[in-house]
């Protein structure tokens, strides 16, 4: 039996990302938390995959992040 899963994670953008991988991972984690807490309706359009939605928003510059010191 073979299963196929829809991957909505922006893998191409992840491969081409040339900045700090830790920063984008932390930003995606934080954004995922925000989306979950807000019960953002976009989550449903991404089959409930909150981390994928957050990553897509970051890689497509729908949202921006910055590191505060």
N, CA, C, O and CB atoms as a CASP TS submission, in Angstrom:
PFRMAT TS
TARGET T0000
AUTHOR 0000-0000-0000
METHOD Language model
MODEL 1
PARENT N/A
ATOM      1  N   UNK     1       0.842  -1.163   0.000  1.00  0.00           N
ATOM      2  CA  UNK     1       0.000   0.000   0.000  1.00  0.00           C
ATOM      3  C   UNK     1       0.900   1.243   0.000  1.00  0.00           C
ATOM      4  O   UNK     1       1.860   1.316   0.767  1.00  0.00           O
ATOM      5  CB  UNK     1      -0.965  -0.011   1.220  1.00  0.00           C
ATOM      6  N   UNK     2       0.590   2.209  -0.852  1.00  0.00           N
ATOM      7  CA  UNK     2       1.369   3.429  -0.965  1.00  0.00           C
ATOM      8  C   UNK     2       0.496   4.604  -0.539  1.00  0.00           C
ATOM      9  O   UNK     2      -0.654   4.727  -0.959  1.00  0.00           O
ATOM     10  CB  UNK     2       1.903   3.622  -2.413  1.00  0.00           C
ATOM     11  N   UNK     3       1.062   5.457   0.296  1.00  0.00           N
ATOM     12  CA  UNK     3       0.357   6.641   0.741  1.00  0.00           C
ATOM     13  C   UNK     3       1.027   7.870   0.149  1.00  0.00           C
ATOM     14  O   UNK     3       2.254   7.952   0.089  1.00  0.00           O
ATOM     15  CB  UNK     3       0.320   6.719   2.282  1.00  0.00           C
ATOM     16  N   UNK     4       0.226   8.811  -0.279  1.00  0.00           N
ATOM     17  CA  UNK     4       0.745  10.073  -0.771  1.00  0.00           C
ATOM     18  C   UNK     4       0.238  11.179   0.140  1.00  0.00           C
ATOM     19  O   UNK     4      -0.948  11.232   0.468  1.00  0.00           O
ATOM     20  CB  UNK     4       0.327  10.321  -2.251  1.00  0.00           C
ATOM     21  N   UNK     5       1.116  12.035   0.535  1.00  0.00           N
ATOM     22  CA  UNK     5       0.757  13.130   1.419  1.00  0.00           C
ATOM     23  C   UNK     5       0.969  14.448   0.696  1.00  0.00           C
ATOM     24  O   UNK     5       1.960  14.621  -0.014  1.00  0.00           O
ATOM     25  CB  UNK     5       1.579  13.081   2.724  1.00  0.00           C
ATOM     26  N   UNK     6       0.050  15.364   0.873  1.00  0.00           N
ATOM     27  CA  UNK     6       0.217  16.702   0.319  1.00  0.00           C
ATOM     28  C   UNK     6       1.232  17.444   1.163  1.00  0.00           C
ATOM     29  O   UNK     6       1.048  17.630   2.366  1.00  0.00           O
ATOM     30  CB  UNK     6      -1.136  17.470   0.267  1.00  0.00           C
ATOM     31  N   UNK     7       2.280  17.854   0.531  1.00  0.00           N
ATOM     32  CA  UNK     7       3.292  18.646   1.214  1.00  0.00           C
ATOM     33  C   UNK     7       3.060  20.101   0.857  1.00  0.00           C
ATOM     34  O   UNK     7       3.234  20.495  -0.297  1.00  0.00           O
ATOM     35  CB  UNK     7       4.736  18.190   0.831  1.00  0.00           C
ATOM     36  N   UNK     8       2.674  20.891   1.823  1.00  0.00           N
ATOM     37  CA  UNK     8       2.494  22.303   1.544  1.00  0.00           C
ATOM     38  C   UNK     8       3.612  23.118   2.164  1.00  0.00           C
ATOM     39  O   UNK     8       3.565  24.348   2.164  1.00  0.00           O
ATOM     40  CB  UNK     8       1.145  22.782   2.054  1.00  0.00           C
ATOM     41  N   UNK     9       4.619  22.434   2.695  1.00  0.00           N
ATOM     42  CA  UNK     9       5.769  23.138   3.244  1.00  0.00           C
ATOM     43  C   UNK     9       6.596  23.683   2.087  1.00  0.00           C
ATOM     44  O   UNK     9       6.849  22.967   1.119  1.00  0.00           O
ATOM     45  CB  UNK     9       6.623  22.204   4.154  1.00  0.00           C
ATOM     46  N   UNK    10       7.014  24.928   2.175  1.00  0.00           N
ATOM     47  CA  UNK    10       7.733  25.556   1.053  1.00  0.00           C
ATOM     48  C   UNK    10       9.171  25.058   0.941  1.00  0.00           C
ATOM     49  O   UNK    10      10.111  25.781   1.274  1.00  0.00           O
ATOM     50  CB  UNK    10       7.731  27.076   1.211  1.00  0.00           C
ATOM     51  N   UNK    11       9.340  23.835   0.478  1.00  0.00           N
ATOM     52  CA  UNK    11      10.655  23.198   0.467  1.00  0.00           C
ATOM     53  C   UNK    11      11.630  23.919  -0.462  1.00  0.00           C
ATOM     54  O   UNK    11      12.821  23.995  -0.158  1.00  0.00           O
ATOM     55  CB  UNK    11      10.525  21.742   0.049  1.00  0.00           C
ATOM     56  N   UNK    12      11.150  24.447  -1.586  1.00  0.00           N
ATOM     57  CA  UNK    12      12.044  25.145  -2.503  1.00  0.00           C
ATOM     58  C   UNK    12      12.654  26.372  -1.829  1.00  0.00           C
ATOM     59  O   UNK    12      13.853  26.627  -1.948  1.00  0.00           O
ATOM     60  CB  UNK    12      11.293  25.555  -3.780  1.00  0.00           C
ATOM     61  N   UNK    13      11.815  27.126  -1.122  1.00  0.00           N
ATOM     62  CA  UNK    13      12.296  28.312  -0.430  1.00  0.00           C
ATOM     63  C   UNK    13      13.274  27.946   0.681  1.00  0.00           C
ATOM     64  O   UNK    13      14.249  28.657   0.922  1.00  0.00           O
ATOM     65  CB  UNK    13      11.126  29.099   0.141  1.00  0.00           C
ATOM     66  N   UNK    14      13.006  26.842   1.345  1.00  0.00           N
ATOM     67  CA  UNK    14      13.888  26.389   2.420  1.00  0.00           C
ATOM     68  C   UNK    14      15.269  26.016   1.870  1.00  0.00           C
ATOM     69  O   UNK    14      16.290  26.342   2.474  1.00  0.00           O
ATOM     70  CB  UNK    14      13.262  25.184   3.155  1.00  0.00           C
ATOM     71  N   UNK    15      15.294  25.344   0.741  1.00  0.00           N
ATOM     72  CA  UNK    15      16.561  24.957   0.124  1.00  0.00           C
ATOM     73  C   UNK    15      17.348  26.184  -0.311  1.00  0.00           C
ATOM     74  O   UNK    15      18.569  26.226  -0.161  1.00  0.00           O
ATOM     75  CB  UNK    15      16.315  24.036  -1.075  1.00  0.00           C
ATOM     76  N   UNK    16      16.661  27.175  -0.843  1.00  0.00           N
ATOM     77  CA  UNK    16      17.326  28.369  -1.358  1.00  0.00           C
ATOM     78  C   UNK    16      17.628  29.406  -0.285  1.00  0.00           C
ATOM     79  O   UNK    16      18.314  30.390  -0.560  1.00  0.00           O
ATOM     80  CB  UNK    16      16.482  28.994  -2.421  1.00  0.00           C
ATOM     81  N   UNK    17      17.138  29.209   0.910  1.00  0.00           N
ATOM     82  CA  UNK    17      17.338  30.181   1.986  1.00  0.00           C
ATOM     83  C   UNK    17      18.809  30.222   2.368  1.00  0.00           C
ATOM     84  O   UNK    17      19.396  29.196   2.712  1.00  0.00           O
ATOM     85  CB  UNK    17      16.465  29.833   3.221  1.00  0.00           C
ATOM     86  N   UNK    18      19.405  31.413   2.306  1.00  0.00           N
ATOM     87  CA  UNK    18      20.843  31.497   2.558  1.00  0.00           C
ATOM     88  C   UNK    18      21.192  32.304   3.811  1.00  0.00           C
ATOM     89  O   UNK    18      22.349  32.675   4.007  1.00  0.00           O
ATOM     90  CB  UNK    18      21.529  32.109   1.366  1.00  0.00           C
ATOM     91  N   UNK    19      20.210  32.572   4.648  1.00  0.00           N
ATOM     92  CA  UNK    19      20.458  33.273   5.904  1.00  0.00           C
ATOM     93  C   UNK    19      20.520  32.268   7.050  1.00  0.00           C
ATOM     94  O   UNK    19      20.619  31.063   6.823  1.00  0.00           O
ATOM     95  CB  UNK    19      19.362  34.334   6.168  1.00  0.00           C
ATOM     96  N   UNK    20      20.464  32.760   8.255  1.00  0.00           N
ATOM     97  CA  UNK    20      20.586  31.936   9.449  1.00  0.00           C
ATOM     98  C   UNK    20      19.378  31.002   9.589  1.00  0.00           C
ATOM     99  O   UNK    20      18.250  31.457   9.777  1.00  0.00           O
ATOM    100  CB  UNK    20      20.725  32.823  10.698  1.00  0.00           C
ATOM    101  N   UNK    21      19.627  29.706   9.495  1.00  0.00           N
ATOM    102  CA  UNK    21      18.553  28.711   9.565  1.00  0.00           C
ATOM    103  C   UNK    21      17.916  28.673  10.957  1.00  0.00           C
ATOM    104  O   UNK    21      16.717  28.422  11.080  1.00  0.00           O
ATOM    105  CB  UNK    21      19.093  27.320   9.198  1.00  0.00           C
ATOM    106  N   UNK    22      18.705  28.918  11.997  1.00  0.00           N
ATOM    107  CA  UNK    22      18.156  28.938  13.351  1.00  0.00           C
ATOM    108  C   UNK    22      17.129  30.055  13.486  1.00  0.00           C
ATOM    109  O   UNK    22      16.068  29.851  14.077  1.00  0.00           O
ATOM    110  CB  UNK    22      19.280  29.113  14.392  1.00  0.00           C
ATOM    111  N   UNK    23      17.430  31.231  12.945  1.00  0.00           N
ATOM    112  CA  UNK    23      16.517  32.367  13.056  1.00  0.00           C
ATOM    113  C   UNK    23      15.188  32.100  12.370  1.00  0.00           C
ATOM    114  O   UNK    23      14.134  32.382  12.941  1.00  0.00           O
ATOM    115  CB  UNK    23      17.153  33.606  12.467  1.00  0.00           C
ATOM    116  N   UNK    24      15.215  31.559  11.152  1.00  0.00           N
ATOM    117  CA  UNK    24      13.971  31.307  10.426  1.00  0.00           C
ATOM    118  C   UNK    24      13.171  30.196  11.107  1.00  0.00           C
ATOM    119  O   UNK    24      11.940  30.215  11.091  1.00  0.00           O
ATOM    120  CB  UNK    24      14.265  30.932   8.959  1.00  0.00           C
ATOM    121  N   UNK    25      13.869  29.233  11.702  1.00  0.00           N
ATOM    122  CA  UNK    25      13.191  28.162  12.428  1.00  0.00           C
ATOM    123  C   UNK    25      12.513  28.711  13.676  1.00  0.00           C
ATOM    124  O   UNK    25      11.368  28.366  13.968  1.00  0.00           O
ATOM    125  CB  UNK    25      14.183  27.050  12.804  1.00  0.00           C
ATOM    126  N   UNK    26      13.216  29.561  14.410  1.00  0.00           N
ATOM    127  CA  UNK    26      12.631  30.178  15.603  1.00  0.00           C
ATOM    128  C   UNK    26      11.450  31.070  15.230  1.00  0.00           C
ATOM    129  O   UNK    26      10.436  31.088  15.928  1.00  0.00           O
ATOM    130  CB  UNK    26      13.692  30.995  16.362  1.00  0.00           C
ATOM    131  N   UNK    27      11.582  31.807  14.131  1.00  0.00           N
ATOM    132  CA  UNK    27      10.494  32.682  13.687  1.00  0.00           C
ATOM    133  C   UNK    27       9.270  31.862  13.273  1.00  0.00           C
ATOM    134  O   UNK    27       8.141  32.241  13.587  1.00  0.00           O
ATOM    135  CB  UNK    27      10.960  33.567  12.515  1.00  0.00           C
ATOM    136  N   UNK    28       9.477  30.755  12.578  1.00  0.00           N
ATOM    137  CA  UNK    28       8.368  29.893  12.169  1.00  0.00           C
ATOM    138  C   UNK    28       7.684  29.270  13.380  1.00  0.00           C
ATOM    139  O   UNK    28       6.460  29.142  13.411  1.00  0.00           O
ATOM    140  CB  UNK    28       8.866  28.794  11.224  1.00  0.00           C
ATOM    141  N   UNK    29       8.468  28.890  14.362  1.00  0.00           N
ATOM    142  CA  UNK    29       7.909  28.321  15.585  1.00  0.00           C
ATOM    143  C   UNK    29       7.043  29.349  16.310  1.00  0.00           C
ATOM    144  O   UNK    29       5.929  29.044  16.737  1.00  0.00           O
ATOM    145  CB  UNK    29       9.033  27.825  16.510  1.00  0.00           C
ATOM    146  N   UNK    30       7.555  30.548  16.442  1.00  0.00           N
ATOM    147  CA  UNK    30       6.809  31.611  17.126  1.00  0.00           C
ATOM    148  C   UNK    30       5.547  31.973  16.352  1.00  0.00           C
ATOM    149  O   UNK    30       4.486  32.163  16.947  1.00  0.00           O
ATOM    150  CB  UNK    30       7.690  32.859  17.308  1.00  0.00           C
ATOM    151  N   UNK    31       5.658  32.069  15.018  1.00  0.00           N
ATOM    152  CA  UNK    31       4.499  32.406  14.195  1.00  0.00           C
ATOM    153  C   UNK    31       3.452  31.296  14.266  1.00  0.00           C
ATOM    154  O   UNK    31       2.254  31.578  14.285  1.00  0.00           O
ATOM    155  CB  UNK    31       4.925  32.648  12.733  1.00  0.00           C
ATOM    156  N   UNK    32       3.886  30.053  14.304  1.00  0.00           N
ATOM    157  CA  UNK    32       2.954  28.929  14.439  1.00  0.00           C
ATOM    158  C   UNK    32       2.152  29.051  15.720  1.00  0.00           C
ATOM    159  O   UNK    32       0.942  28.825  15.732  1.00  0.00           O
ATOM    160  CB  UNK    32       3.708  27.592  14.415  1.00  0.00           C
ATOM    161  N   UNK    33       2.826  29.405  16.786  1.00  0.00           N
ATOM    162  CA  UNK    33       2.159  29.597  18.073  1.00  0.00           C
ATOM    163  C   UNK    33       1.128  30.715  17.972  1.00  0.00           C
ATOM    164  O   UNK    33       0.000  30.572  18.444  1.00  0.00           O
ATOM    165  CB  UNK    33       3.188  29.915  19.176  1.00  0.00           C
ATOM    166  N   UNK    34       1.521  31.833  17.353  1.00  0.00           N
ATOM    167  CA  UNK    34       0.593  32.960  17.199  1.00  0.00           C
ATOM    168  C   UNK    34      -0.643  32.543  16.406  1.00  0.00           C
ATOM    169  O   UNK    34      -1.770  32.835  16.808  1.00  0.00           O
ATOM    170  CB  UNK    34       1.293  34.143  16.504  1.00  0.00           C
ATOM    171  N   UNK    35      -0.436  31.867  15.291  1.00  0.00           N
ATOM    172  CA  UNK    35      -1.563  31.440  14.455  1.00  0.00           C
ATOM    173  C   UNK    35      -2.496  30.508  15.220  1.00  0.00           C
ATOM    174  O   UNK    35      -3.717  30.613  15.109  1.00  0.00           O
ATOM    175  CB  UNK    35      -1.054  30.744  13.187  1.00  0.00           C
ATOM    176  N   UNK    36      -1.918  29.605  15.991  1.00  0.00           N
ATOM    177  CA  UNK    36      -2.731  28.670  16.780  1.00  0.00           C
ATOM    178  C   UNK    36      -3.545  29.394  17.840  1.00  0.00           C
ATOM    179  O   UNK    36      -4.727  29.105  18.026  1.00  0.00           O
ATOM    180  CB  UNK    36      -1.842  27.621  17.441  1.00  0.00           C
ATOM    181  N   UNK    37      -2.926  30.317  18.524  1.00  0.00           N
ATOM    182  CA  UNK    37      -3.613  31.045  19.593  1.00  0.00           C
ATOM    183  C   UNK    37      -4.723  31.948  19.036  1.00  0.00           C
ATOM    184  O   UNK    37      -5.759  32.138  19.674  1.00  0.00           O
ATOM    185  CB  UNK    37      -2.604  31.883  20.391  1.00  0.00           C
ATOM    186  N   UNK    38      -4.493  32.496  17.850  1.00  0.00           N
ATOM    187  CA  UNK    38      -5.491  33.369  17.225  1.00  0.00           C
ATOM    188  C   UNK    38      -6.576  32.585  16.495  1.00  0.00           C
ATOM    189  O   UNK    38      -7.588  33.143  16.070  1.00  0.00           O
ATOM    190  CB  UNK    38      -4.815  34.318  16.256  1.00  0.00           C
ATOM    191  N   UNK    39      -6.343  31.271  16.359  1.00  0.00           N
ATOM    192  CA  UNK    39      -7.257  30.409  15.593  1.00  0.00           C
ATOM    193  C   UNK    39      -7.506  31.005  14.207  1.00  0.00           C
ATOM    194  O   UNK    39      -8.642  31.143  13.754  1.00  0.00           O
ATOM    195  CB  UNK    39      -8.605  30.223  16.350  1.00  0.00           C
ATOM    196  N   UNK    40      -6.396  31.352  13.557  1.00  0.00           N
ATOM    197  CA  UNK    40      -6.426  31.988  12.244  1.00  0.00           C
ATOM    198  C   UNK    40      -7.171  31.111  11.237  1.00  0.00           C
ATOM    199  O   UNK    40      -6.881  29.918  11.140  1.00  0.00           O
ATOM    200  CB  UNK    40      -4.995  32.271  11.751  1.00  0.00           C
ATOM    201  N   UNK    41      -8.119  31.667  10.490  1.00  0.00           N
ATOM    202  CA  UNK    41      -8.884  30.868   9.522  1.00  0.00           C
ATOM    203  C   UNK    41      -8.030  30.315   8.378  1.00  0.00           C
ATOM    204  O   UNK    41      -8.437  29.356   7.723  1.00  0.00           O
ATOM    205  CB  UNK    41     -10.000  31.706   8.947  1.00  0.00           C
ATOM    206  N   UNK    42      -6.870  30.892   8.128  1.00  0.00           N
ATOM    207  CA  UNK    42      -5.983  30.372   7.085  1.00  0.00           C
ATOM    208  C   UNK    42      -5.465  28.976   7.411  1.00  0.00           C
ATOM    209  O   UNK    42      -5.030  28.249   6.518  1.00  0.00           O
ATOM    210  CB  UNK    42      -4.812  31.316   6.880  1.00  0.00           C
ATOM    211  N   UNK    43      -5.510  28.606   8.668  1.00  0.00           N
ATOM    212  CA  UNK    43      -5.057  27.265   9.064  1.00  0.00           C
ATOM    213  C   UNK    43      -5.867  26.197   8.344  1.00  0.00           C
ATOM    214  O   UNK    43      -5.315  25.189   7.900  1.00  0.00           O
ATOM    215  CB  UNK    43      -5.171  27.076  10.593  1.00  0.00           C
ATOM    216  N   UNK    44      -7.161  26.412   8.227  1.00  0.00           N
ATOM    217  CA  UNK    44      -8.036  25.440   7.563  1.00  0.00           C
ATOM    218  C   UNK    44      -7.710  25.312   6.078  1.00  0.00           C
ATOM    219  O   UNK    44      -7.832  24.226   5.513  1.00  0.00           O
ATOM    220  CB  UNK    44      -9.500  25.841   7.738  1.00  0.00           C
ATOM    221  N   UNK    45      -7.299  26.398   5.444  1.00  0.00           N
ATOM    222  CA  UNK    45      -6.962  26.331   4.016  1.00  0.00           C
ATOM    223  C   UNK    45      -5.646  25.602   3.785  1.00  0.00           C
ATOM    224  O   UNK    45      -5.318  25.256   2.650  1.00  0.00           O
ATOM    225  CB  UNK    45      -6.884  27.736   3.422  1.00  0.00           C
ATOM    226  N   UNK    46      -4.891  25.367   4.855  1.00  0.00           N
ATOM    227  CA  UNK    46      -3.638  24.614   4.773  1.00  0.00           C
ATOM    228  C   UNK    46      -3.769  23.267   5.475  1.00  0.00           C
ATOM    229  O   UNK    46      -2.789  22.735   5.997  1.00  0.00           O
ATOM    230  CB  UNK    46      -2.481  25.421   5.388  1.00  0.00           C
ATOM    231  N   UNK    47      -4.970  22.724   5.487  1.00  0.00           N
ATOM    232  CA  UNK    47      -5.252  21.405   6.060  1.00  0.00           C
ATOM    233  C   UNK    47      -4.815  21.280   7.514  1.00  0.00           C
ATOM    234  O   UNK    47      -4.447  20.194   7.962  1.00  0.00           O
ATOM    235  CB  UNK    47      -4.573  20.339   5.243  1.00  0.00           C
ATOM    236  N   UNK    48      -4.855  22.389   8.252  1.00  0.00           N
ATOM    237  CA  UNK    48      -4.498  22.365   9.658  1.00  0.00           C
ATOM    238  C   UNK    48      -3.004  22.335   9.926  1.00  0.00           C
ATOM    239  O   UNK    48      -2.591  22.154  11.072  1.00  0.00           O
ATOM    240  CB  UNK    48      -5.125  21.200  10.297  1.00  0.00           C
ATOM    241  N   UNK    49      -2.197  22.504   8.912  1.00  0.00           N
ATOM    242  CA  UNK    49      -0.736  22.440   9.054  1.00  0.00           C
ATOM    243  C   UNK    49      -0.207  23.828   9.397  1.00  0.00           C
ATOM    244  O   UNK    49       0.153  24.605   8.512  1.00  0.00           O
ATOM    245  CB  UNK    49      -0.065  21.901   7.747  1.00  0.00           C
ATOM    246  N   UNK    50      -0.167  24.121  10.664  1.00  0.00           N
ATOM    247  CA  UNK    50       0.168  25.453  11.156  1.00  0.00           C
ATOM    248  C   UNK    50       1.623  25.813  10.861  1.00  0.00           C
ATOM    249  O   UNK    50       1.902  26.940  10.452  1.00  0.00           O
ATOM    250  CB  UNK    50      -0.096  25.541  12.653  1.00  0.00           C
ATOM    251  N   UNK    51       2.539  24.893  11.058  1.00  0.00           N
ATOM    252  CA  UNK    51       3.958  25.179  10.828  1.00  0.00           C
ATOM    253  C   UNK    51       4.202  25.469   9.347  1.00  0.00           C
ATOM    254  O   UNK    51       4.969  26.371   9.013  1.00  0.00           O
ATOM    255  CB  UNK    51       4.841  23.991  11.300  1.00  0.00           C
ATOM    256  N   UNK    52       3.564  24.721   8.469  1.00  0.00           N
ATOM    257  CA  UNK    52       3.695  24.970   7.039  1.00  0.00           C
ATOM    258  C   UNK    52       3.175  26.347   6.659  1.00  0.00           C
ATOM    259  O   UNK    52       3.788  27.054   5.860  1.00  0.00           O
ATOM    260  CB  UNK    52       2.957  23.905   6.251  1.00  0.00           C
ATOM    261  N   UNK    53       2.051  26.718   7.233  1.00  0.00           N
ATOM    262  CA  UNK    53       1.483  28.041   6.979  1.00  0.00           C
ATOM    263  C   UNK    53       2.428  29.126   7.463  1.00  0.00           C
ATOM    264  O   UNK    53       2.672  30.098   6.749  1.00  0.00           O
ATOM    265  CB  UNK    53       0.114  28.186   7.660  1.00  0.00           C
ATOM    266  N   UNK    54       2.954  28.976   8.651  1.00  0.00           N
ATOM    267  CA  UNK    54       3.872  29.965   9.208  1.00  0.00           C
ATOM    268  C   UNK    54       5.124  30.094   8.343  1.00  0.00           C
ATOM    269  O   UNK    54       5.576  31.205   8.068  1.00  0.00           O
ATOM    270  CB  UNK    54       4.256  29.587  10.646  1.00  0.00           C
ATOM    271  N   UNK    55       5.679  28.976   7.920  1.00  0.00           N
ATOM    272  CA  UNK    55       6.877  29.003   7.078  1.00  0.00           C
ATOM    273  C   UNK    55       6.589  29.679   5.748  1.00  0.00           C
ATOM    274  O   UNK    55       7.388  30.482   5.266  1.00  0.00           O
ATOM    275  CB  UNK    55       7.403  27.583   6.843  1.00  0.00           C
ATOM    276  N   UNK    56       5.457  29.356   5.161  1.00  0.00           N
ATOM    277  CA  UNK    56       5.090  29.980   3.883  1.00  0.00           C
ATOM    278  C   UNK    56       4.957  31.489   4.050  1.00  0.00           C
ATOM    279  O   UNK    56       5.418  32.245   3.196  1.00  0.00           O
ATOM    280  CB  UNK    56       3.770  29.384   3.341  1.00  0.00           C
ATOM    281  N   UNK    57       4.338  31.934   5.131  1.00  0.00           N
ATOM    282  CA  UNK    57       4.198  33.371   5.377  1.00  0.00           C
ATOM    283  C   UNK    57       5.561  34.046   5.509  1.00  0.00           C
ATOM    284  O   UNK    57       5.751  35.162   5.026  1.00  0.00           O
ATOM    285  CB  UNK    57       3.368  33.615   6.642  1.00  0.00           C
ATOM    286  N   UNK    58       6.487  33.388   6.145  1.00  0.00           N
ATOM    287  CA  UNK    58       7.833  33.950   6.301  1.00  0.00           C
ATOM    288  C   UNK    58       8.583  33.991   4.975  1.00  0.00           C
ATOM    289  O   UNK    58       9.167  35.016   4.624  1.00  0.00           O
ATOM    290  CB  UNK    58       8.630  33.139   7.321  1.00  0.00           C
ATOM    291  N   UNK    59       8.571  32.900   4.247  1.00  0.00           N
ATOM    292  CA  UNK    59       9.331  32.826   3.007  1.00  0.00           C
ATOM    293  C   UNK    59       8.757  33.700   1.898  1.00  0.00           C
ATOM    294  O   UNK    59       9.494  34.124   1.008  1.00  0.00           O
ATOM    295  CB  UNK    59       9.394  31.405   2.539  1.00  0.00           C
ATOM    296  N   UNK    60       7.468  33.974   1.936  1.00  0.00           N
ATOM    297  CA  UNK    60       6.853  34.826   0.913  1.00  0.00           C
ATOM    298  C   UNK    60       6.743  36.275   1.380  1.00  0.00           C
ATOM    299  O   UNK    60       6.133  37.110   0.712  1.00  0.00           O
ATOM    300  CB  UNK    60       5.467  34.294   0.543  1.00  0.00           C
ATOM    301  N   UNK    61       7.336  36.559   2.526  1.00  0.00           N
ATOM    302  CA  UNK    61       7.356  37.916   3.089  1.00  0.00           C
ATOM    303  C   UNK    61       5.973  38.486   3.373  1.00  0.00           C
ATOM    304  O   UNK    61       5.783  39.702   3.353  1.00  0.00           O
ATOM    305  CB  UNK    61       8.077  38.835   2.155  1.00  0.00           C
ATOM    306  N   UNK    62       4.999  37.604   3.640  1.00  0.00           N
ATOM    307  CA  UNK    62       3.695  38.081   4.106  1.00  0.00           C
ATOM    308  C   UNK    62       3.835  38.675   5.499  1.00  0.00           C
ATOM    309  O   UNK    62       3.114  39.600   5.872  1.00  0.00           O
ATOM    310  CB  UNK    62       2.654  36.934   4.109  1.00  0.00           C
ATOM    311  N   UNK    63       4.763  38.132   6.249  1.00  0.00           N
ATOM    312  CA  UNK    63       5.107  38.688   7.549  1.00  0.00           C
ATOM    313  C   UNK    63       6.624  38.800   7.618  1.00  0.00           C
ATOM    314  O   UNK    63       7.342  38.093   6.910  1.00  0.00           O
ATOM    315  CB  UNK    63       4.546  37.807   8.719  1.00  0.00           C
ATOM    316  N   UNK    64       7.094  39.673   8.456  1.00  0.00           N
ATOM    317  CA  UNK    64       8.531  39.852   8.646  1.00  0.00           C
ATOM    318  C   UNK    64       8.876  39.551  10.089  1.00  0.00           C
ATOM    319  O   UNK    64       8.027  39.641  10.976  1.00  0.00           O
ATOM    320  CB  UNK    64       8.978  41.287   8.262  1.00  0.00           C
ATOM    321  N   UNK    65      10.117  39.197  10.314  1.00  0.00           N
ATOM    322  CA  UNK    65      10.561  38.961  11.675  1.00  0.00           C
ATOM    323  C   UNK    65      11.871  39.706  11.899  1.00  0.00           C
ATOM    324  O   UNK    65      12.600  40.022  10.959  1.00  0.00           O
ATOM    325  CB  UNK    65      10.726  37.443  11.954  1.00  0.00           C
ATOM    326  N   UNK    66      12.146  39.974  13.159  1.00  0.00           N
ATOM    327  CA  UNK    66      13.418  40.596  13.510  1.00  0.00           C
ATOM    328  C   UNK    66      13.869  40.018  14.841  1.00  0.00           C
ATOM    329  O   UNK    66      13.059  39.586  15.661  1.00  0.00           O
ATOM    330  CB  UNK    66      13.297  42.155  13.582  1.00  0.00           C
ATOM    331  N   UNK    67      15.153  40.021  15.030  1.00  0.00           N
ATOM    332  CA  UNK    67      15.741  39.522  16.261  1.00  0.00           C
ATOM    333  C   UNK    67      15.946  40.716  17.188  1.00  0.00           C
ATOM    334  O   UNK    67      16.629  41.679  16.841  1.00  0.00           O
ATOM    335  CB  UNK    67      17.091  38.763  15.990  1.00  0.00           C
ATOM    336  N   UNK    68      15.345  40.636  18.369  1.00  0.00           N
ATOM    337  CA  UNK    68      15.502  41.699  19.351  1.00  0.00           C
ATOM    338  C   UNK    68      16.604  41.307  20.326  1.00  0.00           C
ATOM    339  O   UNK    68      16.682  40.167  20.782  1.00  0.00           O
ATOM    340  CB  UNK    68      14.168  41.974  20.100  1.00  0.00           C
ATOM    341  N   UNK    69      17.446  42.276  20.629  1.00  0.00           N
ATOM    342  CA  UNK    69      18.548  41.999  21.558  1.00  0.00           C
ATOM    343  C   UNK    69      18.235  42.533  22.919  1.00  0.00           C
ATOM    344  O   UNK    69      19.044  42.396  23.837  1.00  0.00           O
ATOM    345  CB  UNK    69      19.851  42.596  21.057  1.00  0.00           C
TER
END
